[in-house]
Amino acid sequence: RPVDLWVRLDIDPNDASNRGDRFIVTASDGSYRSQKTVRDDKVPGDRYVDLKYTGLYEDLSYSLEVVESGGARCRVFDNVAYSSLAGLSPSLARSAADAAEDPGEFPEGRDDEI
């Protein structure tokens, strides 16, 4: 069954220089590709970009690449098993899911951010 992946990036969504950035998650076997931008931020009003990727599968590995508006590329993680990614921030995912239903901010100073 498909699962979700929440990613919190320490990127200020209010900084105009980040508006053209693209955040691309791909599966190692090529079966999944999803691109997000700052406009897809799920928790407006804070200093992070919080993205929700849907339709992933637990038995695959994934990569996240940031493509800046100027064309520079940066790998945030590469070929990491979903189980490892999902385990990084389970409380973040719950908080983000709650915030999507009831808008608000994440607690500041979290140690489990990606």
Residue pairs with C-beta under 8 A, 6 or more apart in sequence:
2 54
2 55
2 56
2 57
3 56
3 57
3 58
3 82
3 86
4 52
4 53
4 54
4 56
4 93
5 25
5 52
5 53
5 56
5 62
5 82
5 85
5 86
6 42
6 50
6 51
6 52
6 53
6 89
6 92
6 93
6 96
6 97
7 23
7 25
7 50
7 51
7 53
7 64
7 76
7 114
8 48
8 49
8 50
8 51
8 89
8 92
8 96
8 106
8 110
8 113
8 114
9 23
9 48
9 49
9 50
9 51
9 66
9 76
9 114
10 47
10 48
10 113
11 18
11 21
11 38
11 48
11 49
12 18
12 47
12 48
13 38
13 41
13 44
13 47
13 48
13 49
14 47
17 69
18 38
18 49
18 69
19 37
19 38
19 39
19 69
20 37
20 68
20 69
21 37
21 38
21 66
21 67
21 68
21 69
22 35
22 36
22 37
22 66
22 67
23 35
23 36
23 37
23 40
23 49
23 51
23 64
23 65
23 66
24 33
24 34
24 35
24 36
24 64
24 65
24 66
24 67
25 32
25 33
25 34
25 36
25 53
25 56
25 62
25 63
25 64
26 32
26 33
26 62
26 63
26 65
27 33
27 56
27 57
27 60
27 61
27 62
28 60
28 61
28 62
28 63
28 79
29 60
31 57
31 60
32 55
32 56
32 57
32 60
32 62
34 53
34 54
34 55
36 51
36 53
38 49
40 51
40 52
41 48
41 49
41 50
41 51
42 50
42 51
42 52
42 96
42 99
42 100
43 50
43 96
43 99
43 100
43 103
43 104
43 105
43 106
44 103
45 103
45 105
46 105
46 106
48 106
48 113
50 96
50 99
50 106
52 96
52 100
56 62
56 82
57 82
58 82
58 83
58 86
59 82
60 81
60 82
61 79
61 80
61 81
61 82
62 77
62 79
62 80
62 82
62 85
63 75
63 77
63 78
63 79
63 80
64 75
64 76
64 77
65 73
65 74
65 75
65 76
66 73
66 74
66 76
67 73
68 74
76 114
77 85
77 114
86 93
88 112
88 114
89 112
89 113
89 114
91 112
92 106
92 110
92 112
92 113
95 106
95 107
96 106
98 104
99 105
99 106
